[in-house]
Amino acid sequence: MAVPSCYANPSPTFQRAMRLVSDITNANPAVVTTTFDHDYLTGDIVRLMVPSAYGMTQMNQLVGTISVTGTDTFSIDINSSLFDSFTTPANPSPRVRSCAHVVPVGEINGRLTSSTYNDL
């Protein structure tokens, strides 16, 4: 049986999008790797969704502020050093219907300070 077929839109029109997660380290702070460029900014607040088939269930539904470390990596202010290891299931059971992913839920980075008035 194959890993579930999951999709994340790499270019959402109106918002920063969900990204699929390929790895999370056991560290303080945890480092998250996405399957493609995440386009997040330091200061974004994200929620992690980690189905039980991926291990590291302690990380599921946790929210944290990120610091971007690369185009497809970021650290998150969560200590995962004592969590179970993150693993991508080779042969998930039929009940595995979702992939590990991260979703932006807020920000503390002042992204809108460069906005301009549109009088159309």
SEKESE-47267 format. One line per field, with one value per residue: residue in one letter; x, y, z of N, C-alpha, C in turn. Coordinates in nm, 2 decimals, decimal comma. Atoms other than C-alpha are relative to their C-alpha. Layout:
<pts>
resn: [A | ...]
n_X: [X | ...]
n_Y: [Y | ...]
n_Z: [Z | ...]
ca_X: [X | ...]
ca_Y: [Y | ...]
ca_Z: [Z | ...]
c_X: [X | ...]
c_Y: [Y | ...]
c_Z: [Z | ...]
</pts>
This chain:
<pts>
resn: [M | A | V | P | S | C | Y | A | N | P | S | P | T | F | Q | R | A | M | R | L | V | S | D | I | T | N | A | N | P | A | V | V | T | T | T | F | D | H | D | Y | L | T | G | D | I | V | R | L | M | V | P | S | A | Y | G | M | T | Q | M | N | Q | L | V | G | T | I | S | V | T | G | T | D | T | F | S | I | D | I | N | S | S | L | F | D | S | F | T | T | P | A | N | P | S | P | R | V | R | S | C | A | H | V | V | P | V | G | E | I | N | G | R | L | T | S | S | T | Y | N | D | L]
n_X: [0,08 | -0,08 | 0,03 | 0,12 | -0,02 | 0,03 | -0,04 | 0,00 | -0,01 | -0,12 | 0,02 | 0,14 | 0,03 | 0,03 | -0,06 | -0,11 | 0,07 | -0,05 | -0,11 | -0,02 | -0,12 | -0,08 | -0,08 | 0,00 | -0,11 | 0,01 | -0,09 | 0,06 | 0,14 | 0,02 | -0,02 | 0,09 | -0,03 | 0,12 | -0,03 | -0,04 | -0,02 | 0,12 | 0,03 | 0,04 | -0,09 | -0,03 | 0,11 | 0,13 | 0,05 | 0,05 | 0,05 | -0,04 | 0,10 | -0,08 | 0,07 | -0,07 | -0,09 | -0,13 | -0,07 | 0,00 | 0,13 | -0,01 | 0,00 | 0,13 | 0,08 | -0,07 | -0,01 | -0,12 | -0,05 | -0,12 | -0,11 | -0,04 | -0,14 | -0,03 | 0,12 | 0,09 | -0,02 | 0,02 | 0,00 | 0,12 | -0,03 | 0,05 | -0,10 | 0,04 | -0,12 | 0,05 | 0,11 | -0,03 | -0,06 | 0,09 | -0,03 | 0,10 | 0,04 | -0,03 | 0,12 | 0,10 | 0,12 | 0,11 | 0,06 | -0,08 | 0,07 | -0,06 | -0,14 | -0,05 | 0,00 | -0,01 | 0,10 | -0,01 | 0,12 | -0,02 | -0,13 | -0,04 | -0,11 | 0,03 | -0,01 | 0,09 | -0,05 | -0,03 | 0,12 | 0,03 | 0,14 | 0,05 | 0,12 | 0,08]
n_Y: [-0,12 | -0,12 | -0,11 | -0,07 | -0,10 | -0,13 | -0,12 | -0,13 | -0,10 | -0,07 | -0,14 | -0,04 | -0,13 | -0,11 | 0,02 | 0,09 | 0,13 | 0,12 | 0,07 | 0,13 | 0,01 | 0,12 | 0,04 | -0,08 | 0,05 | 0,01 | -0,11 | -0,12 | 0,01 | 0,09 | -0,05 | 0,06 | -0,01 | 0,02 | 0,07 | -0,10 | -0,13 | -0,03 | -0,14 | -0,06 | -0,10 | 0,01 | -0,06 | 0,06 | 0,09 | 0,11 | 0,11 | 0,13 | 0,11 | 0,12 | 0,12 | 0,10 | 0,09 | -0,07 | -0,02 | -0,14 | -0,04 | -0,11 | -0,13 | -0,02 | -0,11 | -0,11 | -0,13 | -0,07 | -0,11 | 0,06 | -0,08 | 0,06 | 0,04 | 0,04 | -0,01 | 0,10 | 0,03 | -0,11 | 0,05 | -0,04 | -0,01 | 0,12 | 0,10 | 0,14 | 0,10 | 0,12 | 0,05 | 0,11 | -0,03 | -0,01 | 0,09 | 0,00 | 0,14 | 0,06 | 0,07 | -0,03 | 0,08 | -0,07 | -0,10 | -0,13 | -0,08 | -0,14 | -0,01 | -0,10 | -0,13 | -0,12 | -0,10 | -0,13 | -0,04 | -0,14 | -0,06 | -0,10 | -0,06 | -0,13 | 0,01 | -0,10 | -0,14 | -0,05 | -0,01 | -0,14 | -0,02 | 0,03 | -0,08 | 0,05]
n_Z: [0,00 | 0,02 | -0,09 | 0,05 | 0,10 | -0,06 | 0,09 | -0,06 | 0,11 | -0,02 | 0,03 | -0,03 | 0,05 | -0,10 | -0,14 | -0,01 | 0,01 | -0,06 | 0,06 | -0,05 | -0,08 | 0,03 | -0,11 | -0,11 | -0,09 | -0,14 | -0,04 | -0,06 | 0,05 | 0,11 | 0,14 | 0,08 | 0,14 | 0,08 | 0,12 | 0,09 | -0,06 | -0,08 | 0,01 | -0,13 | -0,05 | -0,15 | -0,07 | 0,02 | -0,10 | 0,07 | -0,07 | 0,06 | 0,00 | 0,01 | -0,02 | -0,08 | 0,09 | 0,02 | -0,13 | -0,06 | -0,03 | -0,10 | 0,07 | 0,06 | -0,05 | -0,07 | 0,07 | -0,04 | 0,08 | 0,07 | 0,05 | 0,13 | 0,00 | 0,14 | 0,09 | -0,04 | -0,14 | -0,10 | -0,14 | -0,07 | -0,14 | -0,07 | -0,04 | 0,04 | -0,03 | -0,07 | 0,08 | 0,09 | 0,13 | 0,11 | 0,11 | 0,11 | 0,01 | 0,13 | 0,04 | -0,10 | 0,00 | 0,08 | -0,08 | 0,01 | 0,11 | 0,02 | -0,01 | -0,10 | 0,07 | -0,09 | 0,05 | -0,07 | -0,07 | -0,05 | 0,02 | -0,09 | 0,08 | 0,06 | 0,14 | 0,07 | -0,01 | 0,14 | 0,08 | 0,06 | 0,02 | 0,13 | 0,02 | 0,11]
ca_X: [0,00 | 0,13 | 0,15 | -0,17 | -0,19 | -0,18 | -0,17 | -0,09 | -0,14 | 0,21 | 0,06 | -0,26 | -0,43 | -0,53 | -0,34 | -0,03 | -0,11 | -0,09 | 0,23 | 0,30 | 0,56 | 0,84 | 1,03 | 1,03 | 1,35 | 1,37 | 1,52 | 1,47 | 1,35 | 1,21 | 1,30 | 1,03 | 1,10 | 0,83 | 0,80 | 0,85 | 0,92 | 0,69 | 0,70 | 0,64 | 0,80 | 0,97 | 0,70 | 0,42 | 0,22 | 0,14 | -0,05 | 0,10 | -0,12 | 0,06 | -0,15 | -0,06 | 0,09 | 0,37 | 0,48 | 0,54 | 0,18 | 0,28 | 0,32 | -0,03 | -0,24 | 0,04 | 0,07 | 0,40 | 0,58 | 0,84 | 1,18 | 1,26 | 1,59 | 1,56 | 1,32 | 1,18 | 1,27 | 1,18 | 1,23 | 0,93 | 0,93 | 0,84 | 1,07 | 1,03 | 1,35 | 1,15 | 0,88 | 0,85 | 1,04 | 0,87 | 0,85 | 0,68 | 0,48 | 0,61 | 0,29 | 0,02 | -0,30 | -0,62 | -0,73 | -0,45 | -0,64 | -0,43 | -0,07 | 0,14 | 0,10 | 0,14 | -0,12 | -0,06 | -0,30 | -0,16 | 0,14 | 0,34 | 0,57 | 0,39 | 0,36 | 0,10 | 0,33 | 0,42 | 0,06 | -0,06 | -0,40 | -0,59 | -0,85 | -1,00]
ca_Y: [0,00 | 0,34 | 0,66 | 0,86 | 1,09 | 1,44 | 1,78 | 2,13 | 2,43 | 2,58 | 2,92 | 3,01 | 3,32 | 3,50 | 3,35 | 3,17 | 2,80 | 2,47 | 2,29 | 1,92 | 1,82 | 1,57 | 1,59 | 1,73 | 1,71 | 1,60 | 1,93 | 2,25 | 2,43 | 2,18 | 2,22 | 2,15 | 2,06 | 2,10 | 1,91 | 2,23 | 2,60 | 2,72 | 3,10 | 3,17 | 3,46 | 3,47 | 3,56 | 3,36 | 3,15 | 2,80 | 2,49 | 2,14 | 1,85 | 1,51 | 1,20 | 0,91 | 0,71 | 0,97 | 0,93 | 1,24 | 1,25 | 1,49 | 1,76 | 1,72 | 2,04 | 2,24 | 2,61 | 2,80 | 3,10 | 3,02 | 3,15 | 3,08 | 2,89 | 2,80 | 2,80 | 2,47 | 2,47 | 2,67 | 2,63 | 2,65 | 2,75 | 2,40 | 2,17 | 1,83 | 1,67 | 1,42 | 1,36 | 1,04 | 1,04 | 1,17 | 0,91 | 0,90 | 0,57 | 0,34 | 0,13 | 0,31 | 0,13 | 0,21 | 0,43 | 0,69 | 0,95 | 1,26 | 1,36 | 1,56 | 1,93 | 2,28 | 2,56 | 2,93 | 3,07 | 3,42 | 3,64 | 3,87 | 4,01 | 4,32 | 4,20 | 4,47 | 4,77 | 4,79 | 4,79 | 5,08 | 5,23 | 5,11 | 5,37 | 5,16]
ca_Z: [0,00 | -0,09 | 0,12 | 0,09 | -0,21 | -0,07 | -0,24 | -0,13 | -0,37 | -0,41 | -0,52 | -0,33 | -0,45 | -0,13 | 0,17 | 0,28 | 0,23 | 0,40 | 0,34 | 0,36 | 0,62 | 0,53 | 0,86 | 1,21 | 1,43 | 1,79 | 1,91 | 2,10 | 1,90 | 1,66 | 1,29 | 1,04 | 0,67 | 0,41 | 0,08 | -0,12 | -0,06 | 0,22 | 0,15 | 0,52 | 0,71 | 1,05 | 1,29 | 1,13 | 1,37 | 1,25 | 1,36 | 1,30 | 1,21 | 1,26 | 1,21 | 1,43 | 1,14 | 1,13 | 1,49 | 1,70 | 1,80 | 2,08 | 1,81 | 1,67 | 1,70 | 1,86 | 1,76 | 1,76 | 1,62 | 1,35 | 1,25 | 0,88 | 0,84 | 0,47 | 0,17 | 0,29 | 0,66 | 0,97 | 1,34 | 1,57 | 1,93 | 2,05 | 2,24 | 2,07 | 2,21 | 2,42 | 2,16 | 1,96 | 1,63 | 1,32 | 1,05 | 0,71 | 0,69 | 0,42 | 0,42 | 0,60 | 0,70 | 0,50 | 0,79 | 0,72 | 0,52 | 0,57 | 0,55 | 0,81 | 0,73 | 0,87 | 0,84 | 0,91 | 1,17 | 1,25 | 1,25 | 1,47 | 1,19 | 1,08 | 0,72 | 0,64 | 0,72 | 0,35 | 0,23 | 0,01 | -0,04 | -0,34 | -0,46 | -0,74]
c_X: [0,09 | -0,04 | -0,12 | 0,04 | -0,05 | 0,04 | -0,01 | 0,02 | 0,13 | -0,02 | -0,14 | -0,02 | -0,01 | 0,07 | 0,12 | -0,07 | 0,05 | 0,11 | 0,01 | 0,14 | 0,07 | 0,09 | -0,01 | 0,11 | -0,04 | 0,10 | -0,07 | 0,08 | 0,00 | 0,02 | -0,09 | 0,04 | -0,13 | 0,04 | 0,04 | 0,01 | -0,13 | -0,04 | -0,05 | 0,11 | 0,02 | -0,11 | -0,14 | -0,03 | -0,07 | -0,05 | 0,05 | -0,10 | 0,09 | -0,09 | 0,08 | 0,09 | 0,14 | 0,08 | -0,02 | -0,14 | -0,01 | -0,01 | -0,13 | -0,08 | 0,07 | 0,02 | 0,13 | 0,04 | 0,13 | 0,11 | 0,05 | 0,15 | 0,04 | -0,13 | -0,10 | 0,01 | -0,03 | 0,01 | -0,13 | 0,02 | -0,07 | 0,11 | -0,05 | 0,11 | -0,04 | -0,12 | 0,04 | 0,06 | -0,10 | 0,05 | -0,11 | -0,03 | 0,03 | -0,13 | -0,11 | -0,13 | -0,10 | -0,06 | 0,08 | -0,06 | 0,06 | 0,15 | 0,04 | 0,01 | 0,00 | -0,09 | 0,03 | -0,13 | 0,01 | 0,14 | 0,03 | 0,12 | -0,03 | 0,01 | -0,07 | 0,06 | 0,04 | -0,12 | -0,02 | -0,15 | -0,04 | -0,13 | -0,09 | -0,14]
c_Y: [0,12 | 0,11 | 0,07 | 0,11 | 0,13 | 0,11 | 0,13 | 0,10 | 0,08 | 0,16 | 0,04 | 0,14 | 0,11 | -0,02 | -0,09 | -0,14 | -0,10 | -0,06 | -0,14 | -0,01 | -0,13 | -0,04 | 0,10 | -0,06 | -0,01 | 0,10 | 0,11 | 0,12 | -0,11 | 0,06 | -0,08 | 0,01 | -0,03 | -0,06 | 0,09 | 0,14 | 0,04 | 0,15 | 0,07 | 0,10 | -0,02 | 0,08 | -0,06 | -0,10 | -0,11 | -0,11 | -0,13 | -0,11 | -0,13 | -0,12 | -0,11 | -0,09 | 0,06 | 0,01 | 0,14 | 0,05 | 0,12 | 0,14 | 0,03 | 0,11 | 0,11 | 0,12 | 0,06 | 0,11 | -0,05 | 0,10 | -0,08 | -0,03 | -0,04 | 0,01 | -0,11 | -0,05 | 0,12 | -0,07 | 0,06 | 0,00 | -0,10 | -0,09 | -0,14 | -0,10 | -0,12 | -0,06 | -0,13 | 0,05 | 0,02 | -0,09 | 0,00 | -0,15 | -0,05 | -0,07 | 0,03 | -0,08 | 0,08 | 0,11 | 0,14 | 0,07 | 0,14 | -0,01 | 0,11 | 0,13 | 0,11 | 0,10 | 0,13 | 0,04 | 0,14 | 0,05 | 0,11 | 0,08 | 0,13 | 0,00 | 0,12 | 0,14 | 0,06 | 0,01 | 0,14 | 0,01 | -0,02 | 0,07 | -0,05 | -0,02]
c_Z: [0,00 | 0,11 | -0,06 | -0,10 | 0,06 | -0,09 | 0,08 | -0,12 | 0,03 | -0,02 | 0,03 | -0,03 | 0,12 | 0,14 | -0,01 | 0,02 | 0,09 | -0,07 | 0,06 | 0,07 | -0,03 | 0,12 | 0,11 | 0,09 | 0,14 | 0,06 | 0,07 | -0,05 | -0,11 | -0,13 | -0,09 | -0,15 | -0,08 | -0,13 | -0,12 | 0,07 | 0,07 | -0,02 | 0,13 | 0,04 | 0,15 | 0,07 | -0,03 | 0,11 | -0,07 | 0,09 | -0,07 | 0,01 | -0,03 | 0,03 | 0,07 | -0,08 | -0,02 | 0,13 | 0,05 | 0,02 | 0,10 | -0,07 | -0,07 | 0,06 | 0,08 | -0,09 | 0,05 | -0,10 | -0,07 | -0,03 | -0,13 | 0,00 | -0,14 | -0,08 | 0,03 | 0,14 | 0,09 | 0,14 | 0,06 | 0,15 | 0,09 | 0,03 | -0,03 | 0,03 | 0,07 | -0,07 | -0,07 | -0,13 | -0,11 | -0,11 | -0,11 | -0,02 | -0,14 | -0,05 | 0,10 | -0,01 | -0,08 | 0,08 | -0,01 | -0,12 | -0,02 | 0,02 | 0,11 | -0,08 | 0,10 | -0,06 | 0,08 | 0,07 | 0,05 | -0,03 | 0,11 | -0,07 | -0,07 | -0,15 | -0,07 | 0,01 | -0,13 | -0,09 | -0,05 | -0,02 | -0,14 | -0,02 | -0,12 | 0,04]
</pts>
